[in-house]
Amino acid sequence: MKKVSFTKMQDGTAEDYAYLDQLEDQYKLDLPQRLLTALAALEETLSGYKISRLEHVLQAATRAHRAGESDEWVAAALLHDIGDELATYSHSEMAAAVLRPFVSDEVYWVIKHHGLFQMYYYAHHCGGDRNARDQFKDHRYYDSAVKFCHEYDQNCFDPEYDSEPLAFFKPLLQRVFAVPKALDAEQRARYGEN
């Protein structure tokens, strides 16, 4: 296997970085599969609920899909809790960071803040402020976040719900994560987007 010539980035050559760019391009194309693998791992996570975290996100994505939401919103519903394993205190921000290059500002903002908006349903039982989301009352995406949490999060813990399997969402993830939205002309040419 070929390796670069440097041990410090400052000593790399144009050939080294061209080689790494090739490898990185392939790695980026494999993102949907890595996301599916990470989602599958949610089957063995946080206990106490009637369903697994995987089933929770499958219910969310299935509900969004059946409601006719766009691919971006369905992908967001599927990935909204992907950060639970590693970003226990900031899972919303982690999920939003994964989605950011591929979705609209609205979808990004809603996922970034869904943890706070979700508190409306339970914080008052735990000594918290269920109305903490009101700090964003005048934000243009406030209503979208309320809708997302009400329709595709708080109600997705039902062991009787007939969710689509994870494999059902693979083509959707491949579409959404095909090419980042915010690419310059050179990057678009590299990824084949005109």
C-alpha positions as CSV (number, residue, x, y, z in Angstrom):
1,M,0.0,0.0,0.0
2,K,1.4,3.4,-1.0
3,K,2.0,5.9,1.8
4,V,2.9,9.6,1.8
5,S,6.5,10.6,2.1
6,F,6.1,13.0,5.1
7,T,5.9,12.7,8.8
8,K,5.0,16.4,9.2
9,M,2.4,17.9,7.0
10,Q,4.6,20.9,6.3
11,D,7.0,18.5,4.5
12,G,4.4,17.1,2.2
13,T,4.7,17.3,-1.6
14,A,2.1,18.1,-4.3
15,E,2.2,14.4,-5.2
16,D,1.5,13.4,-1.5
17,Y,-1.5,15.6,-1.3
18,A,-2.8,14.6,-4.8
19,Y,-2.6,10.9,-3.6
20,L,-4.4,11.8,-0.3
21,D,-7.1,13.7,-2.2
22,Q,-7.8,10.5,-4.2
23,L,-8.2,8.5,-1.1
24,E,-10.3,11.1,0.6
25,D,-12.6,11.4,-2.4
26,Q,-13.4,7.6,-2.1
27,Y,-13.7,7.9,1.7
28,K,-16.3,10.7,1.3
29,L,-18.3,8.6,-1.2
30,D,-18.5,5.8,1.5
31,L,-20.2,8.2,4.0
32,P,-23.7,6.8,3.6
33,Q,-22.5,3.3,4.4
34,R,-20.6,4.5,7.5
35,L,-23.8,6.3,8.6
36,L,-25.8,3.1,8.2
37,T,-23.3,1.2,10.3
38,A,-23.4,3.9,13.0
39,L,-27.2,3.7,12.9
40,A,-27.2,-0.1,13.2
41,A,-25.1,0.3,16.4
42,L,-28.0,2.2,18.0
43,E,-29.7,-1.1,18.4
44,E,-27.5,-1.6,21.5
45,T,-27.7,1.7,23.3
46,L,-29.5,3.5,26.1
47,S,-31.8,1.2,27.9
48,G,-35.1,1.9,29.8
49,Y,-37.3,2.8,26.8
50,K,-39.7,0.3,25.3
51,I,-37.7,0.3,22.1
52,S,-34.1,0.7,21.0
53,R,-32.6,4.0,19.9
54,L,-32.4,2.5,16.4
55,E,-36.1,1.7,16.4
56,H,-36.7,5.3,17.6
57,V,-34.9,6.9,14.6
58,L,-36.5,4.4,12.2
59,Q,-39.9,5.4,13.5
60,A,-39.0,9.1,13.1
61,A,-37.8,8.6,9.5
62,T,-40.7,6.3,8.6
63,R,-43.2,8.9,9.9
64,A,-41.4,11.7,8.0
65,H,-41.4,9.6,4.8
66,R,-45.0,8.6,5.1
67,A,-45.9,12.2,5.7
68,G,-44.3,13.1,2.3
69,E,-41.4,15.1,3.8
70,S,-38.4,15.8,1.5
71,D,-35.4,13.5,1.5
72,E,-33.5,16.0,3.6
73,W,-36.1,15.9,6.4
74,V,-36.4,12.1,6.3
75,A,-32.6,11.9,6.5
76,A,-32.6,14.4,9.4
77,A,-35.2,12.3,11.2
78,L,-33.2,9.2,10.7
79,L,-29.9,10.8,11.9
80,H,-31.2,13.2,14.6
81,D,-30.0,11.0,17.4
82,I,-26.9,9.6,15.8
83,G,-24.8,11.6,18.3
84,D,-26.2,9.9,21.4
85,E,-23.4,7.4,21.7
86,L,-20.4,9.8,21.6
87,A,-21.9,13.3,22.3
88,T,-24.1,12.5,25.3
89,Y,-24.3,16.1,26.3
90,S,-24.4,17.6,22.8
91,H,-26.0,15.0,20.5
92,S,-28.1,17.5,18.6
93,E,-25.0,19.5,17.6
94,M,-23.2,16.3,16.5
95,A,-26.1,15.2,14.3
96,A,-26.4,18.7,12.9
97,A,-22.7,18.7,12.1
98,V,-23.0,15.5,10.1
99,L,-25.9,16.8,8.2
100,R,-24.7,20.4,7.7
101,P,-22.9,20.1,4.3
102,F,-25.9,18.3,2.7
103,V,-29.1,19.9,3.9
104,S,-30.7,23.3,4.0
105,D,-30.1,25.9,6.7
106,E,-33.6,25.1,8.1
107,V,-33.0,21.4,8.5
108,Y,-29.5,22.0,10.0
109,W,-30.9,24.5,12.5
110,V,-33.8,22.3,13.6
111,I,-31.6,19.3,14.2
112,K,-29.0,21.4,16.0
113,H,-31.6,22.6,18.4
114,H,-34.0,19.6,18.6
115,G,-32.6,18.5,22.0
116,L,-33.6,21.8,23.6
117,F,-37.0,21.8,21.8
118,Q,-37.6,18.2,22.9
119,M,-37.3,19.2,26.5
120,Y,-40.8,20.7,26.2
121,Y,-42.2,17.2,26.6
122,Y,-40.3,16.1,29.8
123,A,-38.1,18.8,31.4
124,H,-40.8,19.8,33.9
125,H,-40.8,16.2,35.3
126,C,-37.1,16.4,36.0
127,G,-36.8,19.9,37.5
128,G,-36.0,21.6,34.2
129,D,-37.6,24.3,32.2
130,R,-39.9,22.8,29.6
131,N,-40.2,26.3,28.0
132,A,-36.5,26.7,27.4
133,R,-37.2,26.6,23.7
134,D,-39.0,29.9,24.0
135,Q,-35.6,31.7,23.8
136,F,-35.9,31.1,20.1
137,K,-39.6,32.1,19.8
138,D,-38.8,34.8,17.2
139,H,-36.4,32.6,15.2
140,R,-37.6,31.9,11.6
141,Y,-37.2,28.2,12.2
142,Y,-38.9,28.0,15.6
143,D,-42.1,26.5,14.2
144,S,-40.2,24.0,12.1
145,A,-38.4,22.8,15.2
146,V,-41.7,22.5,17.2
147,K,-43.2,20.5,14.3
148,F,-40.2,18.2,14.0
149,C,-40.1,17.4,17.7
150,H,-43.9,16.9,17.9
151,E,-44.3,14.8,14.7
152,Y,-41.0,13.0,14.4
153,D,-39.4,12.7,17.8
154,Q,-41.5,12.7,21.0
155,N,-44.1,10.3,19.5
156,C,-41.5,7.8,18.2
157,F,-41.2,5.4,21.1
158,D,-44.1,3.0,20.2
159,P,-43.2,-0.7,20.1
160,E,-46.3,-1.4,18.0
161,Y,-45.4,1.1,15.2
162,D,-44.6,-0.6,11.8
163,S,-41.3,1.1,10.9
164,E,-39.5,0.6,7.7
165,P,-36.2,-1.3,8.1
166,L,-32.8,0.5,8.0
167,A,-32.1,-0.9,4.5
168,F,-35.2,0.9,3.2
169,F,-33.4,4.2,3.8
170,K,-30.1,3.3,2.2
171,P,-31.0,4.8,-1.3
172,L,-32.3,8.0,0.4
173,L,-29.0,8.4,2.4
174,Q,-27.0,7.8,-0.8
175,R,-29.0,10.6,-2.6
176,V,-28.8,13.1,0.3
177,F,-25.1,12.5,1.0
178,A,-24.0,12.3,-2.7
179,V,-22.6,15.8,-2.9
180,P,-22.4,18.6,-0.4
181,K,-24.7,21.6,-1.2
182,A,-22.1,24.2,-0.5
183,L,-19.3,23.4,-2.9
184,D,-17.3,25.8,-5.0
185,A,-17.0,25.2,-8.8
186,E,-13.8,23.2,-8.6
187,Q,-15.3,20.9,-5.9
188,R,-18.5,20.4,-7.9
189,A,-16.4,19.4,-10.9
190,R,-14.5,16.9,-8.8
191,Y,-17.7,15.3,-7.5
192,G,-19.4,15.4,-10.9
193,E,-22.1,17.9,-10.1
194,N,-22.7,20.6,-12.8
